Amino acid sequence: MKRPAWFGPRRLGFGIGPRNWQGWAVVIAFIGVVTYVPRSYDLSRGEYWLLIAVSLAVLLLVIYLTYLDDDEEGGS
């Protein structure tokens, strides 16, 4: 059975977006980490930007891997 991709091409515009609840969960978790952690811990400006960079890198990696997985299985 083919697993549904979490992210896929947008219907309007450029880029990709969440296709199902797992994709939305990843996006919401990213937003939660970027907004909650700086308020919970006393982060310096540099630490804050490092948190954003690492979180964004993880988000983009998850999107890339799920999108790549869909393409390899013959997704259109």
C-alpha positions in Angstrom: 0.0 0.0 0.0 1.3 3.4 -1.0 1.9 5.9 1.8 0.4 9.3 1.2 2.9 12.1 0.9 2.9 14.7 3.7 3.7 17.5 1.3 3.1 18.1 -2.3 2.7 20.7 -5.0 0.3 23.6 -4.3 -2.8 23.9 -6.4 -2.3 27.6 -6.8 1.1 29.4 -6.9 4.6 28.0 -6.6 6.1 25.6 -4.1 4.8 22.8 -2.0 2.4 22.7 1.0 0.9 20.2 3.5 -1.3 17.5 1.9 -2.7 15.8 5.0 -2.7 16.0 8.8 0.9 14.8 9.2 2.2 17.6 7.0 0.1 20.1 9.0 1.4 18.6 12.2 5.0 19.1 11.1 4.3 22.8 10.2 2.5 23.5 13.5 5.3 21.8 15.5 7.8 24.0 13.7 5.8 27.2 14.5 5.4 26.0 18.1 9.1 25.4 18.6 10.1 28.7 17.1 7.6 30.7 19.2 7.6 28.7 22.5 11.3 27.9 23.1 12.5 31.6 23.0 9.8 32.6 25.5 10.5 29.7 27.8 14.3 30.1 27.9 16.3 33.3 28.1 17.9 33.0 24.7 20.4 35.5 23.3 19.8 36.9 19.9 22.4 34.6 18.4 20.9 31.5 20.1 17.5 32.5 18.8 18.6 32.8 15.2 20.5 29.4 15.6 17.2 27.9 16.8 15.3 29.2 13.8 18.0 28.1 11.4 18.1 24.5 12.8 14.3 24.3 13.0 14.0 25.5 9.5 16.6 23.0 8.3 14.8 20.1 9.9 11.5 21.3 8.5 12.9 21.5 5.0 14.6 18.1 5.4 11.3 16.5 6.4 9.5 18.2 3.5 12.2 17.1 1.0 12.3 13.5 2.2 8.5 13.1 2.1 8.2 14.8 -1.3 11.1 12.7 -2.6 9.5 9.5 -1.3 6.3 10.3 -3.2 8.2 11.0 -6.4 10.1 7.7 -6.2 6.9 5.7 -5.8 5.5 7.1 -9.1 3.7 10.1 -7.8 2.6 12.7 -10.3 
